[in-house]
């Protein structure tokens, strides 16, 4: 996936750097979104919201605020974060999963669940592949998101597809950590793309993924990750922390949401640690556990729910 042509925009962007003092101000600037009116007590569980430590009970609402703000410009946001390469990553992600392929366990079509998938970007690709590549018109998908604004954007976009108002596509407002309406052992493929880093309790969400998947079912995650080359990493971080919040301010009038998003990437577990989290949830991890994309700017992680021996 990594190519010289894909890196050229990033190298050009690095030439437009700002002073050290300016970068520090951007990293530490307080905004109305990032400010927390409450301080965690000594006994309250905390988590991170970007670089800020907040009570766990508060993070969900603050993340919801971010995605309500960026719902209509979600693809533009990902273009900024990935220099446009996210579209290629998503295509590769879906091809690697080969949804709708025929096996003895899902010969009647795949039942798929796309978590934090509000706008439908991954879900529509999955259905297209199942239909056009694997001739599986009975494969279905549920798009789940905790944010109604994101799901509303997905419903609007679905009208431009053949899946709108069909039994193959459904929408679910739900927290990935508590998928109470999804039956255990009922899903063939669970996907989450550029969403899990925003979850309050990632381990709990992984356990829920394990619960709802059928034995032999696949957990698949596409997420921003750790750049493997130190020089490339320094260039990418300069772009992320200097340019992206500023572009968010200029283009969307929302610096704070974009500042949080780049900070959330930095706080997300790197490849080896996240692989171990998937294993600890009970999954079997194929190969080394992940595939780096574009030098590790993003990575694909997979886990397989073990089939119980008779």
C-alpha positions as CSV (number, residue, x, y, z in Angstrom):
1,X,0.0,0.0,0.0
2,X,2.8,2.4,0.7
3,X,4.1,4.1,-2.4
4,X,6.4,7.0,-3.3
5,X,3.5,8.8,-5.0
6,X,1.3,8.5,-1.9
7,X,4.1,10.1,0.2
8,X,4.7,13.2,-2.0
9,X,1.8,15.3,-0.6
10,X,3.1,14.6,2.9
11,X,6.6,15.6,2.0
12,X,5.4,18.8,0.3
13,X,3.3,19.6,3.4
14,X,6.3,19.3,5.7
15,X,7.9,22.3,3.9
16,X,5.1,24.6,5.3
17,X,6.1,24.2,8.9
18,X,5.5,26.6,11.7
19,X,7.6,27.8,14.6
20,X,8.2,25.7,17.7
21,X,6.4,28.2,19.8
22,X,3.3,28.2,17.5
23,X,3.2,24.4,17.5
24,X,3.3,24.3,21.3
25,X,0.5,26.8,21.4
26,X,-1.6,24.6,19.1
27,X,-0.9,21.6,21.2
28,X,-1.8,23.2,24.4
29,X,-4.5,25.7,23.3
30,X,-7.7,25.4,25.3
31,X,-11.0,25.5,23.4
32,X,-14.5,25.4,24.5
33,X,-14.7,21.7,23.4
34,X,-11.6,20.6,25.1
35,X,-12.2,22.4,28.4
36,X,-13.7,20.2,31.1
37,X,-15.9,21.9,33.7
38,X,-15.4,19.0,36.1
39,X,-12.2,17.5,37.6
40,X,-12.1,13.8,38.3
41,X,-12.3,12.9,41.9
42,X,-9.7,10.6,43.6
43,X,-12.1,7.6,43.2
44,X,-13.5,8.2,39.8
45,X,-12.3,6.2,36.8
46,X,-10.6,8.4,34.2
47,X,-9.7,8.1,30.5
48,X,-8.2,10.3,27.9
49,X,-10.0,12.8,25.6
50,X,-7.1,13.5,23.3
51,X,-4.3,14.7,25.5
52,X,-6.7,15.6,28.3
53,X,-7.6,13.3,31.2
54,X,-11.3,13.3,31.9
55,X,-13.8,11.2,33.9
56,X,-15.0,8.1,32.0
57,X,-18.6,9.2,32.5
58,X,-17.8,12.4,30.5
59,X,-15.9,11.1,27.5
60,X,-18.9,9.6,25.7
61,X,-20.7,13.0,25.6
62,X,-17.6,14.9,24.5
63,X,-16.8,12.5,21.7
64,X,-20.5,12.7,20.6
65,X,-20.1,16.5,20.4
66,X,-17.0,16.1,18.1
67,X,-18.8,13.8,15.7
68,X,-22.0,15.8,15.7
69,X,-19.8,18.7,14.6
70,X,-18.0,16.8,11.8
71,X,-20.8,14.5,10.6
72,X,-21.5,16.4,7.4
73,X,-17.7,16.8,6.6
74,X,-16.6,13.4,7.7
75,X,-14.9,12.4,4.4
76,X,-13.3,15.8,4.2
77,X,-12.0,15.2,7.7
78,X,-10.5,11.9,6.8
79,X,-9.0,13.4,3.7
80,X,-7.1,15.9,5.9
81,X,-6.0,13.2,8.4
82,X,-4.7,10.8,5.7
83,X,-3.9,13.2,2.8
84,X,-6.7,11.5,0.8
85,X,-5.2,8.0,1.0
86,X,-8.0,6.7,3.3
87,X,-10.1,5.9,0.3
88,X,-7.5,3.5,-1.0
89,X,-7.1,2.0,2.5
90,X,-10.8,1.4,2.7
91,X,-10.9,-0.3,-0.7
92,X,-8.0,-2.6,0.3
93,X,-9.6,-3.3,3.7
94,X,-12.8,-4.5,2.1
95,X,-11.0,-6.6,-0.5
96,X,-8.9,-8.3,2.2
97,X,-12.1,-9.4,3.9
98,X,-13.8,-10.6,0.7
99,X,-17.3,-10.3,2.1
100,X,-20.0,-12.5,0.7
101,X,-17.7,-15.4,-0.2
102,X,-19.3,-18.7,0.1
103,X,-18.5,-21.0,3.0
104,X,-20.4,-23.8,4.8
105,X,-21.1,-21.5,7.7
106,X,-22.6,-18.6,5.8
107,X,-23.9,-20.1,2.5
108,X,-27.1,-18.0,2.9
109,X,-25.1,-14.8,2.8
110,X,-23.0,-12.9,5.3
111,X,-24.5,-11.1,8.2
112,X,-22.3,-8.1,8.8
113,X,-22.1,-5.4,11.5
114,X,-20.2,-2.2,10.9
115,X,-19.5,-0.4,14.2
116,X,-19.0,3.4,14.4
117,X,-19.9,3.3,10.7
118,X,-22.4,6.1,10.7
119,X,-21.8,7.6,7.2
120,X,-21.9,4.1,5.5
121,X,-18.5,4.6,3.9
122,X,-17.4,1.0,4.8
123,X,-20.8,-0.6,4.8
124,X,-21.6,0.4,1.2
125,X,-18.3,-0.9,0.0
126,X,-18.9,-4.3,1.8
127,X,-22.3,-4.7,0.2
128,X,-20.9,-3.7,-3.2
129,X,-18.2,-6.3,-2.9
130,X,-20.6,-9.0,-1.7
131,X,-23.0,-8.3,-4.5
132,X,-20.7,-7.6,-7.5
133,X,-17.7,-9.7,-6.7
134,X,-19.1,-12.7,-4.8
135,X,-22.7,-12.7,-6.2
136,X,-24.2,-12.7,-2.7
137,X,-27.4,-10.7,-2.9
138,X,-28.5,-12.1,0.5
139,X,-25.6,-10.6,2.4
140,X,-26.8,-7.9,4.8
141,X,-25.3,-5.3,7.0
142,X,-26.2,-3.2,10.0
143,X,-24.6,0.1,10.4
144,X,-24.2,0.9,14.1
145,X,-23.2,4.2,15.6
146,X,-23.6,5.9,19.0
147,X,-24.2,9.2,17.2
148,X,-27.6,9.9,15.6
149,X,-26.1,12.7,13.5
150,X,-23.6,10.3,11.9
151,X,-26.3,7.8,11.2
152,X,-28.5,10.5,9.7
153,X,-25.7,11.3,7.3
154,X,-25.4,7.6,6.4
155,X,-29.1,7.3,5.7
156,X,-29.0,10.3,3.5
157,X,-26.0,8.9,1.6
158,X,-27.7,5.5,1.3
159,X,-30.4,7.1,-1.0
160,X,-27.8,7.2,-3.7
161,X,-27.3,3.5,-3.5
162,X,-29.4,0.5,-4.5
163,X,-29.6,-0.6,-0.8
164,X,-31.8,2.3,0.5
165,X,-34.9,1.1,2.2
166,X,-34.0,-2.6,1.5
167,X,-33.8,-5.4,4.0
168,X,-30.1,-5.7,3.2
169,X,-29.3,-2.4,5.0
170,X,-30.3,-1.4,8.5
171,X,-29.2,1.3,11.0
172,X,-28.8,1.0,14.8
173,X,-28.1,3.6,17.4
174,X,-25.9,1.8,19.9
175,X,-22.8,2.0,22.1
176,X,-20.2,-0.5,20.9
177,X,-19.5,-1.4,24.5
178,X,-23.1,-2.6,25.1
179,X,-24.7,-4.1,22.0
180,X,-27.7,-5.3,23.9
181,X,-29.9,-5.7,20.8
182,X,-27.4,-7.8,18.9
183,X,-27.7,-11.5,19.7
184,X,-24.7,-13.6,20.7
185,X,-23.0,-15.7,18.0
186,X,-25.0,-14.0,15.3
187,X,-22.5,-12.0,13.2
188,X,-20.2,-13.3,10.4
189,X,-18.1,-10.1,10.1
190,X,-17.7,-7.2,12.6
191,X,-15.9,-4.2,11.2
192,X,-14.8,-0.9,12.7
193,X,-12.9,1.7,10.7
194,X,-11.4,4.9,12.2
195,X,-13.7,4.6,15.2
196,X,-12.3,2.4,18.0
197,X,-9.8,4.9,19.1
198,X,-12.7,7.1,20.3
199,X,-14.3,4.4,22.5
200,X,-14.1,4.9,26.2
201,X,-13.5,1.3,27.1
202,X,-11.8,-0.4,24.2
203,X,-11.4,-3.7,26.0
204,X,-15.1,-3.9,26.8
205,X,-15.9,-3.2,23.1
206,X,-13.6,-6.0,22.0
207,X,-15.3,-8.4,24.4
208,X,-18.7,-7.3,22.9
209,X,-17.3,-7.9,19.4
210,X,-16.3,-11.4,20.5
211,X,-19.7,-12.1,22.0
212,X,-21.8,-11.1,19.0
213,X,-19.6,-12.9,16.4
214,X,-20.3,-16.5,15.4
215,X,-17.5,-19.1,16.0
216,X,-15.3,-18.6,13.0
217,X,-16.5,-15.0,12.6
218,X,-14.0,-12.2,11.9
219,X,-13.3,-9.0,13.8
220,X,-11.6,-6.5,11.5
221,X,-10.4,-3.0,12.4
222,X,-8.9,-0.3,10.2
223,X,-7.4,2.5,12.3
224,X,-4.7,5.2,12.4
225,X,-1.7,3.7,14.0
226,X,2.1,4.1,14.6
227,X,4.3,5.2,11.8
228,X,7.2,2.8,11.6
229,X,9.9,5.1,10.1
230,X,11.2,7.8,12.5
231,X,11.8,10.5,9.9
232,X,8.4,9.8,8.2
233,X,6.8,9.8,11.7
234,X,8.3,13.3,12.5
235,X,7.0,14.7,9.1
236,X,3.5,13.2,9.7
237,X,3.3,14.5,13.2
238,X,4.3,18.0,12.1
239,X,1.5,17.8,9.4
240,X,-1.0,16.4,11.9
241,X,-0.5,18.8,14.8
242,X,0.3,21.9,12.8
243,X,-1.8,21.8,9.7
244,X,-4.9,19.8,10.5
245,X,-6.4,21.9,13.3
246,X,-5.7,25.0,11.3
247,X,-7.4,23.6,8.2
248,X,-10.3,22.6,10.5
249,X,-10.5,26.2,11.6
250,X,-10.3,27.6,8.1
251,X,-12.5,25.1,6.3
252,X,-15.0,24.0,8.9
253,X,-14.8,26.8,11.5
254,X,-14.0,24.1,14.1
255,X,-10.4,23.9,15.3
256,X,-11.3,22.0,18.5
257,X,-12.8,18.9,16.9
258,X,-9.8,18.5,14.6
259,X,-7.4,19.1,17.5
260,X,-9.1,16.3,19.4
261,X,-9.0,13.9,16.4
262,X,-5.2,14.2,15.9
263,X,-4.6,13.9,19.6
264,X,-6.7,10.7,19.7
265,X,-4.5,9.1,17.1
266,X,-1.4,9.8,19.2
267,X,-3.1,8.2,22.3
268,X,-4.3,5.1,20.5
269,X,-2.3,1.9,21.3
270,X,0.4,1.1,18.8
271,X,0.2,-2.0,16.6
272,X,1.8,-4.6,19.0
273,X,-0.2,-3.4,22.0
274,X,-3.5,-3.4,20.1
275,X,-2.8,-6.9,18.8
276,X,-2.4,-8.1,22.4
277,X,-5.7,-6.4,23.4
278,X,-7.5,-8.4,20.6
279,X,-5.9,-11.6,21.8
280,X,-6.8,-10.9,25.4
281,X,-10.5,-10.6,24.3
282,X,-10.3,-14.2,23.2
283,X,-9.6,-13.9,19.5
284,X,-7.1,-15.9,17.5
285,X,-4.8,-13.5,15.7
286,X,-3.6,-14.5,12.2
287,X,0.1,-14.0,11.2
288,X,1.8,-11.2,13.1
289,X,-1.6,-9.6,13.9
290,X,-1.7,-6.6,11.7
291,X,-0.9,-5.1,8.3
292,X,0.7,-1.6,8.1
293,X,-0.6,0.8,5.5
294,X,1.4,3.6,4.1
295,X,4.3,3.1,6.5
296,X,2.1,2.6,9.5
297,X,0.0,5.7,9.2
298,X,-2.9,3.2,9.4
299,X,-3.1,-0.5,10.1
300,X,-5.5,-3.3,9.6
301,X,-6.0,-5.7,12.6
302,X,-8.0,-8.9,12.5
303,X,-9.1,-11.5,15.0
304,X,-11.0,-14.7,14.5
305,X,-13.4,-16.1,17.1
306,X,-12.3,-19.7,17.7
307,X,-14.6,-22.6,16.6
308,X,-15.4,-24.8,19.5
309,X,-14.2,-28.3,19.1
310,X,-16.9,-31.0,19.2
